[in-house]
Amino acid sequence: MIVKNSQANAMHKRMHLITAKMLHTQEIKIYEGVTIEEEVRRLLQSVAFAIRTANSLVTKHSPAQSV
């Protein structure tokens, strides 16, 4: 395997670890009138927001700023 951009790969791996950690620590409560799909979508939206706004220690920018 040839690593073309190790910093980008590290950022990508870190985002996956953050996503997994955030989803593992969430408590899913299904209220009346709310489906499991809606609750999972809400959780994924909160994780996506956290990733987009988190600053990288390497680049000093958030993933949203590097696009």
C-alpha positions in Angstrom: 0.0 0.0 0.0 1.4 3.4 -1.0 0.4 6.3 1.3 0.0 9.4 -0.9 -1.0 11.9 1.8 -0.4 10.6 5.3 -1.8 13.8 7.0 -5.1 13.5 5.1 -5.3 9.8 5.9 -4.8 10.6 9.6 -7.5 13.2 9.6 -9.9 10.8 7.9 -9.1 8.1 10.4 -9.6 10.5 13.3 -13.0 11.5 12.0 -14.1 7.9 11.9 -12.8 7.4 15.5 -14.7 10.5 16.7 -17.9 9.3 15.0 -17.6 5.8 16.5 -16.9 7.2 20.0 -19.8 9.7 19.8 -22.2 7.1 18.6 -21.1 4.6 21.3 -21.7 7.1 24.1 -25.2 8.2 22.9 -28.3 7.0 24.7 -31.1 6.3 22.4 -34.6 7.1 23.8 -37.5 6.5 21.5 -40.4 8.7 22.5 -44.0 8.3 21.4 -44.4 9.5 17.8 -40.7 9.2 17.0 -39.3 6.4 14.9 -36.0 4.7 15.2 -35.0 6.1 11.8 -35.7 9.7 13.0 -33.6 9.2 16.2 -30.7 7.7 14.3 -30.8 10.6 11.8 -30.8 13.0 14.7 -27.8 11.3 16.2 -25.9 11.3 12.9 -26.6 15.0 12.3 -25.2 15.9 15.7 -22.1 13.8 15.0 -21.7 15.4 11.6 -22.0 18.9 13.1 -19.3 18.1 15.7 -16.9 16.8 13.0 -17.5 19.8 10.7 -16.8 22.3 13.5 -13.9 20.5 15.3 -10.5 22.1 14.6 -7.6 19.9 13.6 -4.4 20.0 15.7 -2.3 19.5 12.5 -3.9 22.0 10.1 -5.5 24.4 12.6 -8.6 24.4 10.5 -11.9 22.6 10.7 -12.8 20.1 8.0 -15.4 22.5 6.7 -12.7 25.2 6.2 -10.4 22.9 4.3 -13.0 22.2 1.5 
